[in-house]
Amino acid sequence: MPRPKNLNKPKLQPGYIPPSKRKPKAAIYVRVSTHHQIDRESLPFQREELENYSRYALNIDAWEIFEDAGYSAKNTDRPKYQEMMARIRKGEFTHLLVWKLDRISRNLRDFTELWDELKEYGVTFVSKMEQFDTSTAMGEAMLRIILVFAELERKLTAERVYSIMLSRAQKALWNGAPVALGYDWDPENETIKINPEEAELVHLIFDLYEEKQSALAVAEWLHENGKKTKRGGTWGSKSVIDILRNPIYIGVYRWNYRQSGRGELKPEDEVITVENALPAIISREQWERVQKLLDGNYKGRRDQQRRAKHLHILSGLIRCGYCGKTYISARNTKPHKHNYHPSYYRCGTYIRNRQCRNKTVSGLYIEPFVLEYLRAYVKAARSATSPASFQTELLKAFGREEIEYIDLPIVDAGLTSILGGMAEAVSVQPRPIMNEKLESLKKQKQKIERALARLDDAYFFPEGHNAISKSEYLVKKAEFQQRLSKVDSEIAALTSKCSSTMSIDIEMFSRFLLVHNLYTADNIRDVLPALDKQVVQDFLRQVISFIEVADGRVTKIAFNSPDGEVIHRFVYREPPS
């Protein structure tokens, strides 16, 4: 099917120069993937050759050079590449000149997107070594053919690496995963060996679980007695279960059982297991007893969850005002009015290892609190005659005598539209911490990708003392890939949270409250059991970033906005002495 005209027409930036009005100017892009290549003066060589090519072959005397040193072409997350593309979108260049095609990209999808964009902005792509020019039909066709083979080469390399690791796994040779508690790496034999001190702790964990039959109780005991995880962390119920479920402790070698890092489990037919391949710490008899206990406990929890069939309106939104962990939701087994089972919310740290003493919060308190506050906010916005009177109207509409004051921006985006701009808008609180974290993660990712590229070059193109053995290559590669997968997951989660913001919209609040009979309800708590909880939950997740709780009371509600979080703080009256 032909593509509709102008479907992907670029969004022109201010000051954009159309192709017909541009003077010839080349963007010269040079890249090397390792600092080892930089030392061989690859960048200066590329620069000189491309400058001469621009001057004498293309007759272009104006150019600008963009250098990315030590970055892989696996993706386009490279600083100078991104800067170059931003300026191409402004119409600053007529040509994009590279030394070789793989300097710009080894990914067919990435290059296809780049090529489509270059055509939209009227920029000619030129590769010196492949000797093609996309201003001609033959040059464009040759480019696409070469790129297909470049991606094929990359995929074949990945398949060869996988085959090597598969062969090693079938021989029970270690493929670079983090060494489990109770073991150390044995470089001489390229496998693991028992760490006697840690092995005693593994024995203790299995014995404690047989005695207490609760992973949480075991985690509490370990914490109270100063026992740490292999990496010096605090024990929780999940980390205890990970130990109890790991077949390595009965000598079973297992490889390729998760998608990546701590991802989803793979199908059983893709998992490699080798019996009696490693030194065992736990007897098979004790292992089987513990597995039966774990299975029984899991079945009980699963049956309880199946019986519950209960959706928690504020699930995932409440966080602890003391330790910062997200509150976990559960169903109260004791029914309220009309056989309604309310939710309750408890700090995740308390559930994990009992190390936080913040109070449990009942859904009968916090759910009406949040909905009543939204209603009060709408009513105050509609009745206030000035920003100065908004606080008074808000407290009056909220009707919570225990609250003395609500600290919030004088005017936000939604309130400004209601009050007609009676006062200057106050900018919402930005998210510097979140943005800094995201930038830090991106830098970590770039660092790992550069390390992977250097590792590949050192193995596939060895030179002198830089050569590495196959086993060293596989171990290091698996380690880097696991770290990269973890960073990618964190970036995806943080990016999703950053992009899920929206304006505080008074009209939207109002429509939601009216549709669900919450605007005029005398007591929202009585209306809650009849609501469609999925609809309410979806709405609250859309407009609220988090709700902070301390000592059983709501202390903050953070609303989403395009620029960050609009935080409303609740100041409570001192209790009478």
N, C-alpha and C positions, 0 to 999 in steps of 0.2 A: 504494500500500500504506500503510495507517495506521501511524503510528509507535508502537512499543511504549511502553506507559506507563512513565514514570520512567526511560526510556533515557538522557535527558540531564538528569536531576535534578541541580541544582547541589550542589556539595560545600559544605556550610554551614561557615562559619568560626566559631571560638570567639567567643562573645558575640553571635552573629547574632540580630537582632530580627525575629520573624515579622511579616508585614503587619498582622495583627489587633491587635498590641500597639504599633504605631508611632503616634506623634503626627505630624500633617501637617507635612512639612518638604520644601522643594524644593532640589534641586541645580541651580543656575543656571550654565549653561556658555556662555561668550562666547569668541569667537575672531576674529581678523583674520589674514589671510595675509601682509600686508606691513607694514613699519614706516611706509610712506607712509600707509596707512590709519590707523595708530595716531596719526600726527601730525594727522589730521583729526578726532581725538577720537571715533573709532568705538567704542572700548571703553567709555568713560564713558557714551556714548549708549545702547549696548546694556544696560549695567548698570542705568541709571535706568529704562529702559522695562520691563525684565524684572522689576525689583523692584516697580514699580507694578502690573504684570500679575499677579504672584503675590499681592500684597496685595488688589487690588480685584476681579480676575476669578476667581482661584482661592480667595480667602479664606484664603490661607496666609501667616501673618506670620513664620514661621521659614524661613530659607533660608541657603544658603552659596554663595558665588560662586567659580567655577573659571575662571581666565583663561589662555588660551594666545595670546600675542602673537607674530605673525610665523611661525606654523606653517600649513602647507597641510593641507587636508582630504583629500588624496589617500590617506592611510592614517591609522591611529590611533596612530602613534608620537609622541605628544605628552605631555609630563610631567603637566600638570594634568588632562588627560583620563584618563590612567592612574590618577592619584590619586583622581579622582572615582569611577571604576569600582570601584576597590578598596573604597571606602567604601560604594558601593551594594551590593556583595556582602556587606557586614557588616549590611545592613538599616537604614542610617541615614536613608534618604530614602524618601518616598512618591511624589515627582514629579521628573522631569527636564525642565527648562524651557530652551528655546533660542530665539534670535531668529528664525533661519531654519533650515530643514532642512540646508542646505549648510554651516552652521556646525559641525555635528557630523560629517558625512561626505558625500562625493560618490561613494562606492564602494558599489555595491549589495550586494556580498558582506559588506563590513564592517558596513553598517548592518543587514543581515539578522541577522548574528550578535549585534549589539548589541540589536536588538529582541527576539530570542528570549531573550536573557539578562535583559532588563528584565522580560519577562513572567514568567520563572521566579522572579524576586525580588519580584514584585508591585509594580513601579514604573510609573507612568503617564508616557508621553512626550507633551510639549506643545510645539508650535511656534507662536509668536505670530503671525508674518507669514502663514503658511499657514492659520492659524485652524482647526487640527484638534486633537482630543484623543483619544488612543488608548484612552481608557476606553470609547469607543463603537465599534460595529462600523463605522459610516460613517467615523469618523475614522481607524481603522486602514486601511481600504480606500483612502482618499484619500492617506494617507501612502505606501503602496506604489506607487500610480500616480505620484505626484510624484517619488519616488526613481528610478523607471525612467526618467523623462524627464531627470532630473538626470544620470544616468550616460550617457544617450544624448548629451546636450550635450557632456559631457567627451570621449566617443569621437569625436564629429564634429569637435571642435576638434583632436584628435590627427590625424585624417585630413586635415584642411585643412593642418595644418603639414607633414605628410608629402608632400602633393601639391605644396606650394610648394618643398620641398627637392628633390623629384624633378625638378621643372621646372628648377630651378637646375642640378642635376647634369647634365641632358641638354644644357644650354647651356655645360657645363664651368665653371660658377661655383662657387667654393669653398664648401663647406658646414660649415666649422668644425673639421675634423679637425686634429690636431697637424701642424705643417709638418715635412716630412721633412728629414733631413740634406741639405745642399746648396742649400736654398731658404730664403727669408724671406717673410713676409707683405707684400703690397703693398696697403695699404688704399685707395689711390686707384683702382686697377683691380679691387679685390675678388678678387684672385687671388694667385698666388705668383710670385716672381722669384728668379733664381739668386743665391746667395751665393757669390762667386768663391772665397773661402778654403775654405769647406766643400766646394765642388764639386771642388776639387783632392783633398780627402780621399776623396771618392766615387770619383774616377778611380783613386786609389791602391789602394783596396779591390778594385776590379775587376781591376786589373793584378796585384796580389798573389795573388788567387785563381787567376788563369790560371797564374801561376808556381808556386804551392805546391799548388794543387788540394786544399786542406784549409781549411775555415772556422776550425778550431781553431788551425792554424798562423798564419793571418792575424790572429786575435784576439791571439795571443801577441805577434806582431810589433808590433801597434798598441799593446799595453800596454807593451812594453819600450821603445818609442820615444815614450812620453808622449802618445799620441793618445787623445782622449776622445770619447764619444758626444755627440750634440747637446745633451743635458741634463747633460753633465759626468760621466757614469758610465763604468764600466769595460767594455771590449768583451768579449763572449763569443761562442762559435760561433753561437748563435741570433741575436744581434743582427747579426752579419756576414751570415748567411743572409737575414735580413729585408731588409737593404740590397740584396743581390744579386738577390732575387726581386721587388723592388718595381718595377713597370712605369713608375712616375712618371719614372724616369731616362731613358726613351726617349720621354717626352712624353705618355704615356697617362694620362688622368684616370680614376680608378676610385672608385666610391662605392657604399656599401651592400653590401660584400662580406663583412662579419662580422655576427654576430647583435647584438653590442653590445661596444664597446670592443675587447678582444683575445679575443672569444668565438669560437664555432665559425663556420666558413665557411658562407655562405648558398649556396643553389642558384644555378647559373650564370645561369638565366633571371631572377633577381632583381637581379643585379649590373649596374650602369650603367658602361659603359666608353666613353670618347671618345678616339679616336686623334688624335695630333698636336694636342692641346688645350693642352699646357703646354710650357714651354721645356725641351728635352732636355739632358742632361749627358753621357750615354753614347751612342755610336753603336749603331745597331741590329745591326751585324755583331758587335761585341764582346758585346752583350747576348745574342745567340743562341748564341755560343760558350760563354759562362758558363752559360747555362741547360742546355746539353748536358752540361757537366761536373757541374753540380749533380744533374741527373737520373741520370747514371751513378753518382755516389756514393750517391745515395738508393736506387737499385735494389740496389746491393751491400749496403747496411745492411739493407734490407728482406728480401733473400734470406737474409742471415745470421740475422736474427730468426726467419724462418720455419723455418730448419733447427734452431734451438735448441730450441723447444718445451719451455722449461725454466722452472719456477716457483721463485722465490727466497724462501725461508721468511721472511727478515728484511727483505724489501724494504719501504722506507719507514719503518722503525723506527730505523735506525742514523743517528746524527748525529755530526758532527766535533767533537771536543773543543777544537779550535783556532779554527776559523772559524764553527762552528755550522751549517754547511750539511748537508743530508741526504746520506747516502752513496747512490751509484748502484750498483745490482746488475748483474752480468753473469755469463755462463757461462764457466767455464774450459774452454778447448778441449782441454786435456790430460786424458785420462781417469785416474781413480783406480782403486781396486779394482773388479772386476766391471764394468768399462767405465762406471763412474759418473762423471759430469762435475759436480764441485762448483761452487757459486757462489763469486764473490769480490765484495767490496764496496770501492768507492773514493769518496773525497770528491768531492762535486759541484763544488766550487770548482776542484779540481785538473783535473777533466774539462773544465770550462768554459774556464779560462784559465791553468792550471798555477800559480796563485798561492798554493796551500796545499800544504805538504809533509808533511801527515799521511800515515801509511802505509796502504797497501792491506791489507785484512783478508780472510783466506781463510775461506770458509764452513766448512771443515774444523776451524777453530779456534772461531769465534764461535758457530756454531749449536749444537754440543755444549755449549759454555760456558753458554749461556742455559738450555738444557733441563736440564743437570746442576744448575744453580743452583736451578731450580724444584723439582727432585727433592730436593735437599739441604734446601731450605726446609721442604718437607713433612715430611721425616724428622726434622729438628730440632724442628719444632713438636710432633711426636708423642712424641719421646723426652725432651725437656727437662722437668725437674721444677720449674723456676722461670724467670722472665725472665732472671735473672742467668746461668743456665747455658745459655741459648739460643745465645749467641755461640759458646761452646765446641762445642756440638753441631752448629751450623751449619758451622763450619770443618772439623770432623771429617767430617761427611757430604759436604761439597763436595770435600774431598781435593785441593785445589790448594795445593801447598806454597809457591808464589810469592806467595800472598796472606797478608798478615800480619793483617789486620783488616777487618771489614765494618762500616761505619758505617751504621746503620739505626735507625728508631724502636724504643725499648725494647719497646713493645707496640703492635701495630696491630689493626684490627678483626678480621681473621681469626685472628691469634694469640691474642687475648683469648678468643675462643670455644673454642680448643683448651685453653688453660691454665686456663680457668675463672676468669679475672679475678684472678690472683694478685698483680697489681700494677696501679696506676692506668694507664689508657690514656693514651698520649701522642697528642695530635692530630697528624694528618698535615699535611705542608707544604701550605699553600694555594697558589693560583695567582694571586698579586696581579698579576704582569706580564700574564698572559693577560686577566684581568678588566679591568685598566686599558686594555689595548689595545682590547678590545671596546667599552668605554664611550667611548673616544676616537673609534672608528670611527662609533659611533652619533651622537655629536655632530657629526662631519663630515657624516654623511648628513643630519641635520636642517638644518645650515647650508646645504647644497647645495639641499635641497628648498625652503627659504625663499627662496633666491636665484632658483630657477626660478619660484616663485609671484610674486615681485616682478617678474621679467622678463615673465611673461605679462600681468600687470596693466599694466605700463608700455607694452606693445605694443597690447593689445586695448582698453585703457581709458586712452588718453593724456591727460595734463593738463599743459598749458604746457610748461615746460622739461624735464619728465620723459619726453616722447615720444621714441621711438627709431625708427630706420628698419627696414624689413623685413630688409635684409641684416644689419644689426647684430643684430637679434633672432635670426635663424636661426643666425648664427655663434655667438653666446653660448649659445643653447639647446643646440646640438649639443655645445658644450664642457662645459656643465653635465651633460648626459645621459651623456656619456662618463665624467666623473668619478663620477657617481652609480652607474653600472654597475660601475665598478672597486671602489668602496666596498662595494656590495652583495655582490659576489663575496667580498671579504675578510671581511665579516661572516658570510656563510654558511659559509665555511671554518672560521672561528674558532668559530662557534656549534656546528658539527658536532663539532669537537674537544672543546669544553667539555662537550657533552651525551653524549659516548661513554664517560663514566667509569663504573666499577662497583667494588664492594668487592673487596678481596683475599680470596678465598674458598679456604681451605686444602682444603676438601672437594672443590671443583671441580678444583683442581690435581691432587689425588690421583686422582680418577676419570679425568681425562685421561691421566695417566701410566700408570695401570693398564691402561686400554683399549688403549693403544698400546705396551704391553710396555716402557715406559721406566722404570718403577719398579724393576724387578729386573734390567734389562739390565746386563751387566758393562761394556760399552763402548757408550755411546749413539752414538758416531761410526759404529760398524759397523751400527747399526740404521737410521740415517737414510735410506739409499738405498731401503729398503723401505717407508717411511712414505708415507701419503697427504699430500703436501706442502700441498695446498689446505686440508685440515682443520687441520694444524699451524699454517699461516700465519693462518687465521681465528682460531684460539684465541689465538695470541700477540698479534695485533692487538687482541683484546678485552681482554686483561689488562695489556698493556704500553703505556706512553705513548711512551717512547723509550729507546734504548740509546746511551750516549755512549762513543766510542772515541778514544783518544789513543795515539800511538806503537805502534799495532798491538795494544793491550790494551783490554779493557773497563774503563772507569772508573766508570760509573754505569748502573744500570737503574732506570727510573722506572715504577712500577706505577700503574694507574688506581685511583682511589677516588672516592666521591661528593663529597668535600670538596677534592680536589686531587690532587697527585701524591705518592705515597710513594716517596721516593728512597733507594735503597741504593747506597752508595759503597764502592768496592773500593780498599783501601790495600795497595800492593805492598811487598814487602821490598826493601831496597836490594841491588843486585847486589854480590857479593863483589869487593873491590878486588884 
